[in-house]
Amino acid sequence: MDYGVALLEPAVNLHRFAEILDGVGHPGRVAAMNRMTPKQMAELYEAAKGFRSLTLDHFVPAGTEPLKEVIHEGKNSLAAFTSFQKRFCRLPEKTDELGGYNHQAMGWFTGPGYFVAHDYTEAGEIGIDYYKVPGVKPEAWPAIRDNDGGIGQFVYGKMVDVMRGVSEHVSIGRAVRNGKVADNWFVLVRQP
């Protein structure tokens, strides 16, 4: 199936695209994500404003025990190193934040890119906030580092990813660096 047809021809049909994504299972959602172009990601992000409200439960389902990892497969609009994962967990004694980091092939060079996810300024959006790092993590995750030094500051420093909902398992984000919206989008698909 050509998922792009439901998404962009003749215009973004977000209701139809979400229906397809909800029906195809995890492999189908990942395949749809991997076929998306940067232009399609940009158009999807704009169409998703106010479409499906996100809560922290989208990233880590309600009832998940603290520090249990939930993985989201990701693809970004950059020219290289487009595949990655964002790994999230509930934080002990926190109900309004999640912890997480970026798992990707260049992590040895860029660092883990730790973040805290929380409600963002607009209703229904979640901010993945690299200004903050969690105080605890699952044992298997890399050591927690802030994003203010080394190469990591150029990748994650002074950044918030603003997330919007697409379907039950899929979200789309756009980077905001130093308060300025960047031309960098990415799609996340939560693993079952």
Secondary structure, DSSP 8 states (H G I E B T S, - for coil): --HHHHHHSSS--HHHHHHHHHHHHHHHHHHHHHH--HHHHHHHHHHTTTTB---HHHHS-TT--TT--EEEEEEESSSS--EEEEEEEE-TT-SS-EEEEEE-TTHHHH----EEEEE-SSTT-EEEETT---S---TTS-----SSSTTHHHHTTTEEEEEEE-SSSEEEEEEEETTEEEEEEEEEEE--
